[in-house]
Amino acid sequence: MKKLNCIFIGVIFFCFHLSAQDPFFTHYYGNKSSFNPAFTGINSALTVGLKYRDQWYNEQASAFRTANVYLEESVPCFIMDYGFSVLHHQAGEGDFTRTEISGRGAFHLGTVELGKEGFLNGRFGFSATTGQVGLDGNQLVYLDQLDALYGLNNRENIPNESAFNLNGVQQPWYFIPSVGFLIRYISGQGRDSWRLDFSAAAHNLGLFSGVDARQSASLTGLEYPLETRNIFALSGAFVAKMNNYRVVVQPSLMYQRQSSLKYLEGGIDISFLRDFTFGTHYHFAQLEASATNTNWYSFRVTTGAFFKSRLTNRTSERLEITAEISVANGGLGNSVRSPIELGMALHFGGNSRTCRLFGSPTEKSSLENRRGTPCPVGQVSRGKRKIYDQIWYSDLLL
């Protein structure tokens, strides 16, 4: 028997109108390059990762699930860092799916020395996404199948057929561009250094994407153009003393807006020895002034471990595992299960693989992967003097 999804035609139209906004996937911290391509390759490593998110599940409906596989590389000898990702969304039991493939690049705009220990760096990022939307019509029940007396079957108990059928509908592959900027300042190269980032990004630029971008409504023949999504973020990192250790404190604030949807996220992450990070954030979402909104808290734990490379016998590999749970504050809190997000990333240090491929000198290809490097919050690469995150630091003893 078909799974009963009482979907009237008007409800279908309304749902596709809402899909003219981007699908929700992750939070800002730990996923910065997804929100702003200028952060692509910021980790001073070749990174391969996997992320999975499960949200909005209850007993009557399956969860909205998202999986993402990605690769990014820091290329200190070249003007650009790059990355790729493959993302798949699935709503319910496969009723509505979306698959996207993205390529990203972040261009180095130069580094300026300010004073004796200050460095100011600019980055411009872009991403190009192609994707396809699909719908499994076999999982739907249409209005003309519902008999006033007998329901889904007729008087002979034979299932009613519908003249409206979206079975196996697939759209052509679409194209969506995004751009972003990052201004990064780092002060000091010692244990008491600090870093400040300001970034801005725009997704779904109307100049390059048509009204049918992401096929937000073409499944039903309607046209609702996908609005541009603007993102602004301010984040930083500084070293604080705690008992006999120094910890890295990383506050962040991110605001984004798309059409009537406004979203604000703020919180703090604290890293101990770079092997353990705990973070908590508050997320405020508002559709419109009169709407009932669902805000939530999120709690995230990341643990990491260093390994020696079999090729160099040096500590130049790092594994990170992340788990996150969100707790709703009102709205849907009593109707759906708390969203969860899991992630795993493997970082390869040493020298950049791309730099070695093109024969760049070792000193310009180095990712500065030595444990115990002087600066816990960032580093200036030897090649193009880019300011990367410092994921290889572990010694925070006083």
N, C-alpha and C positions, 0 to 999 in steps of 0.2 A: 504494500500500500504506500502511496506517496506520502512523504512527510508534509503535514498540513502547515503551510505558510499562508495565512489568509491575507493575501496581497491584492488589494483592489487597484484598478488602473490608476486612480488618482493618487493613491499612496505611492505607487511606483514612480509617478512623475515627481512627487515631492522628494522622494529619496534621491533621485538623480539630480535634482536641483541642489540638494545638500552636498552631493559629491563634487560640485563645482569648487569646493574647497579641498585643499590637499589632505590626504590621509594622514592621520596621526601615527607616529611611530615611536620616537625616542625622546629622551630629555637632552638638554643641551650639553651638560658636562659628560665627557667621554664620547660624544658624537658630534663634535664641533664641525668637522668637515662636511657632514650631512646638512647642517644648517648654513654653513658658510664655506664655500670651496677655497677661500684664501687660507684655511687651516690645513689643507691637504699636505701630507708629508711633514707635519710639524713635529713628529716624535723623535727625530734624529735616529731613524731606523728604517729597515724594510719590514713592514708590518703586514701580517696576514691574519684576518679575524673573521669571526662568525658571531652574529647576534640573533636573538629570538625573543619575540614579545607576544604575550598572551593577555588579552584584555576583554572586558565587557561580557564575561561568561555568566550565565545563570542556568537554572534547571530546565528552562523552556527553550533556550537558544544556545548554540555553540559559540565559542569565543571568536573574536576577531584576531587572527594570528598574522604575524609578520616575521619573515626571516630575511637576513641580509648577510651576504658573503662579500668581503672587500679585501683589497690589496692597496697599500700605499707605500711609496718610497721617498725618503729624503735623499736628495741628490746635491751634495754640497759643492760639487765642482761645476754645476750647471745653473743657469738662471731660473730653471723651473723644477719644482717637485711635482709628482704625478700620482694618480690613483684611479682605481676601477672598482665598481661594485655591481652586484646583481641582487635585486630585491624582489620579494614576492609577498603580496598581500592576499589573504583569503578570508572572506566573510562567511560565517556560518559553515555549512556543510559543502562548501564549494560553489554556493549560489553565485557569488560575485568575486572575481579574481582580478588581480592586476600584477603584471610582471614588468619590471623596469631594469634597464641596463644603463649604467652611467660611466662616463669618463670625466676625470677632474684634473685640473692643473692649477698650480699656484706659482705666480711669477714673482721673483725677487726684485723689488724696486730700489734697493740700495740700503746701506746702513751708514748712519752718521754717528760719530763719536761726540758725546756731550759731556764736557769736563773730563776728569781723569778716569772715571769708571762707569760712565753712562753710555748706553748705546740705544739708538732709535732706528727701528727697522720698519719698512713698509712692504706689504704683499698685496698683490691683486690676483684673485682667483676666478676661475670660470668652471662651469660644468655643463655637459651636454647629455641629456637623458632621452632615451628612446624606450617606448613601452607599448603595451597592448592590454586592453580590457576584455574580459570574457564573462559570459553569463550562462549558467546551466539551467535552461528552462524546464527540465524534467523535475526540478525540485520546487517549482512554483505551482500554485493553484490560482486560476484566473477567475474573474468575476462571472463569466458566462458558463463556467462549469458548476456553479452552485445552484441547484434546483431548490425552489422555494419550499417544496414538500419533502424531498428525499435527500437533499444535501449533495454530496459529490457523485452519487449514483442515480440512475433513473429508476422508474418503477419496476423494471426487470432486474434491478441490482447490477446494471452494467455501468462502468465508469463513464461519466460525461466527458466528451471531447470539447476542446476549445478552438475557436477560430483564431485566437491570438496566441502565437507560440514563438518564444524567444530561444528555443532549444539550440544550443551550440553556437550562439551568436559570438562572433569574434570581429573586432574592429581592425582596420589597418594600423600599422605601427605608427605612433605619433612622435613628436619631437618637442622637448621642453628645455630652454636654456636658463642658466642662472649665473649671476656674477656676485662677487664679494670683495671687500677690502678689509685689511687688517693693519692697524698701527700698533706696534709692540715696542715697549720701552723696558729695558733692564738696567738696574742700578747695582753696580758692584759685581765682582767675580769671586767673592768669598762666601763663607757660610752664612753671613748676615745679609745677603743680597735679596732683592725683591724685583718683581716683574708686574707690569700693567699692560693689559690688552684692551683696545677698543676696536670693534668690528661692526660692519654693516653689510647686509646682503639683500638681493632682490631675486626672487624666483618667479618663473612663469612670465617672463618679460613679453608683453604684448607685441613689441616690435618684431619679434622673431617667431612667436607662436600664434597660430590662428585660433579662431573661435572654437574649433573642434579639438583643441589641445586636451589630451587625456580623455577624449571622447566622453566628456562629463555627462552628456545626455543623449548621444546619438543612438544608444540602444533603443530608445523609445521614440526617436524622431524629433525630440526637442533640442533646442540649442541654448545652453547656458554657458557663456564663455568663462573660462577659469581665470579668476582674478589674480593680479600680482600679489605675492606674499613678501612683505618687507620685514626684515629682522635686524634688530640693533642689540648689541651685547657689550657689557663691560665686565671684565674679569681680571683676576690678578693672582699672584702667589708671593708669599713672604714667609720668612723663617721666624718661628717663635720658640722660646725656651720653655720646656716642661720637664721639671725634675732634672735628671741627668742627661736629657736628650733635647735635641732640637726637632721640632715638627714643622712640616710645610703646610701652611694654611692657605686655602684656595677659595676665596669668595667669588661668586658670579651672579650677574643679574642680566636677564635676557627678556626682551619684549618683541613680540611679533604681531602683525596684523594682516588679515586677509579678508576683504569685504567687511561683513559685519562681525567677524570673529576677531576678538582681541585676547591676547594671551600674555601673561607675565609669569616668569619663573625666577626665583631667587633662592640662594642657599649657600652652603659652605661645605667644603671637603677638607679633611685633615689627613695628611699622609705621615705614617710612622715608618722611618727607615726605608721608604719606597717599597716595602714588602707588604704593607697593609694600609688601606685607605678606607675611611668611613665618611659618608656624606649624607646630609639631609637637606631637602629642598621643599619649598612650598610652591604650588602651581595654582595660579588664578586664571580662570577662563571665563570670558563673558561674550555671549552672542549679541545681546542687546539689553538695554536697561530693564525691560520688563520680563526678561527670560529667567527661568530657574536654572542656575548654573551649577556645575559640579566642580568644585575645587578639591585639591588633594595634597597630601604630604607624600614624599617619597623618601625611602631609606635605602642606601646603597653601600655595599661592601665589596672592595676589590682586594684580592691577595695576589702577590707575585712572587716569582722565584727566578734566580739567576742560574745560568748553566754555562759550562765551558764548551766552546766550539770544537768539534772533532777535527776541523781543518787547521785552526790556529792554536788550539789548546789554551785559549784565553777566554775570560768571561765575557762573552759577546752575544749571548742569547738570553731572552727573558720571556717568561710565560705569565700572562695575567688572566685571572678568572674573576668575573664580576656577577653579582646577583643583586637584584633590586626589587623592592615591593612598594606599591603605592597604596595609600589608605585614603579613601574618599572622605571629604568633609561636606556632608549634605548632598543634595541632588540625587545621583544614582547610587549613593553609598549603600542603601538598604536593598537594592535590586540586583546588583551584579557583584561578582567576586573581585577582589583586589587585583589589579593588573600586576603581572610579574614580568621581569626582563632578565635574560641571562646572556652573558657574553664571554667570549674567549679570544685572546689575541696572542700571537707569537711574534716577538720582535727580534730581528737579526741586526746586530751591530757590526763592529769592525769597520771595513771600508765599504762604500757604496758599490753595489753590484753594477749599476749603470755606469758609474765613473770608471770602474775597472774594465768594463766592456769596451769603452772608448779610449782606453789607454791613458787616463788621467794620472798624474803623479800621486803617490800614496799620501803625501801630506795634504793634498787638496781633496782627497777622497775620504779622509777620515771622518767618522761619525763621533769621535771623541767618546768611545764607549768604555773607558776605564772606570772601574768602580772607585769611589772616593774622589772624583774630580772636584775641584774647589767650589763650584757654584751649584747649589741644590735646585734652583728654580729655572735655570736656562743656560744656554751656552752659545757662543759665537763661533760658527764653523770656520775652519781655516781656508776653505775654498773661496766662496763668494761672500763670506762674512754674514751668513744668515743667522738669525736668532731662533734656535730650536728649543723645544721643551727638553728638560733633562730627565730622562727616564732611567738612566744608568746609575744615578747617584744612590748610595745606600748607607754611607757612614755619616750619621748625624749625632754622634757622641759629642759632648761638650769638650 
